[in-house]
Amino acid sequence: MDSKTKQVRKFEGKVVSASMNKTISVRVDTMKMQEKYKKYYRVSKKYLVHDEKSQAKPGDNVRFVECRPISKNKRWRLVEVVK
């Protein structure tokens, strides 16, 4: 594997909070299947995403990618706001 072709993780989720400076909290929902009964259920996880221009507002759908560590908990960077 070439070092220049690194796989970058990408997610899409909904902005839950934008009250921090240059940081938004994004909830990503995924569906998992329960093994025994084969029933699907929703699992949510929150990510702290770096928003340099503070353009995302609560309720917006956003797309973000993995990046270098920006702070203790921030390892994600905003790519675009999806309306």
QUIMO-V27998 format. One record per pair of residues at least 12 apart in sequence whose C-alpha atoms are under 7 Angstrom apart, sorted by the first residue. I is the first residue (numbers start at 0). J is the second residue. D is the distance in Angstrom with one decimal. If there is no record, write none. Layout:
BEGIN
i=I j=J d=D
i=I j=J d=D
END
This chain:
BEGIN
i=7 j=64 d=6.8
i=7 j=65 d=6.3
i=8 j=64 d=5.8
i=8 j=65 d=5.6
i=9 j=63 d=5.8
i=9 j=64 d=4.5
i=9 j=65 d=6.7
i=10 j=62 d=5.8
i=10 j=63 d=5.6
i=10 j=64 d=6.4
i=11 j=27 d=6.6
i=11 j=61 d=5.7
i=11 j=62 d=4.4
i=11 j=63 d=6.4
i=12 j=25 d=5.9
i=12 j=26 d=5.5
i=12 j=27 d=4.5
i=12 j=60 d=5.6
i=12 j=61 d=5.6
i=12 j=62 d=6.7
i=13 j=25 d=5.4
i=13 j=26 d=5.4
i=13 j=27 d=6.7
i=13 j=58 d=6.1
i=13 j=59 d=5.7
i=13 j=60 d=4.5
i=13 j=61 d=6.2
i=14 j=26 d=6.4
i=14 j=56 d=6.7
i=14 j=57 d=4.9
i=14 j=58 d=5.3
i=14 j=59 d=5.5
i=14 j=60 d=6.3
i=15 j=57 d=5.3
i=15 j=58 d=6.5
i=16 j=57 d=5.5
i=17 j=56 d=6.1
i=17 j=57 d=6.1
i=21 j=49 d=5.9
i=21 j=50 d=4.8
i=21 j=51 d=5.3
i=21 j=52 d=6.8
i=21 j=53 d=5.5
i=22 j=47 d=6.6
i=22 j=48 d=5.6
i=22 j=49 d=4.8
i=22 j=50 d=5.3
i=23 j=47 d=5.8
i=23 j=48 d=5.3
i=23 j=49 d=6.6
i=23 j=50 d=6.5
i=24 j=45 d=6.5
i=24 j=46 d=5.7
i=24 j=47 d=4.7
i=24 j=48 d=6.2
i=25 j=45 d=5.4
i=25 j=46 d=5.3
i=25 j=47 d=6.4
i=25 j=48 d=7.0
i=26 j=43 d=6.5
i=26 j=44 d=5.6
i=26 j=45 d=4.4
i=26 j=46 d=6.5
i=27 j=43 d=5.6
i=27 j=44 d=5.4
i=27 j=45 d=6.3
i=28 j=41 d=6.5
i=28 j=42 d=5.7
i=28 j=43 d=4.5
i=28 j=44 d=6.7
i=29 j=41 d=5.7
i=29 j=42 d=5.3
i=29 j=43 d=6.4
i=30 j=42 d=6.1
i=47 j=72 d=6.7
i=47 j=73 d=5.3
i=47 j=75 d=6.8
i=48 j=73 d=6.0
i=48 j=75 d=4.8
i=48 j=76 d=5.4
i=48 j=77 d=6.3
i=49 j=73 d=6.8
i=49 j=75 d=6.1
i=49 j=76 d=4.8
i=49 j=77 d=6.0
i=50 j=76 d=6.7
i=50 j=77 d=5.6
i=55 j=80 d=6.6
i=59 j=80 d=6.9
i=59 j=82 d=6.6
i=60 j=80 d=6.1
i=60 j=81 d=5.2
i=60 j=82 d=6.2
i=61 j=79 d=5.9
i=61 j=80 d=4.4
i=61 j=81 d=5.2
i=62 j=77 d=6.3
i=62 j=78 d=5.6
i=62 j=79 d=5.5
i=62 j=80 d=6.4
i=62 j=81 d=6.9
i=63 j=75 d=6.5
i=63 j=76 d=5.5
i=63 j=77 d=4.4
i=63 j=78 d=5.0
i=64 j=76 d=5.5
i=64 j=77 d=6.7
i=64 j=78 d=6.8
END
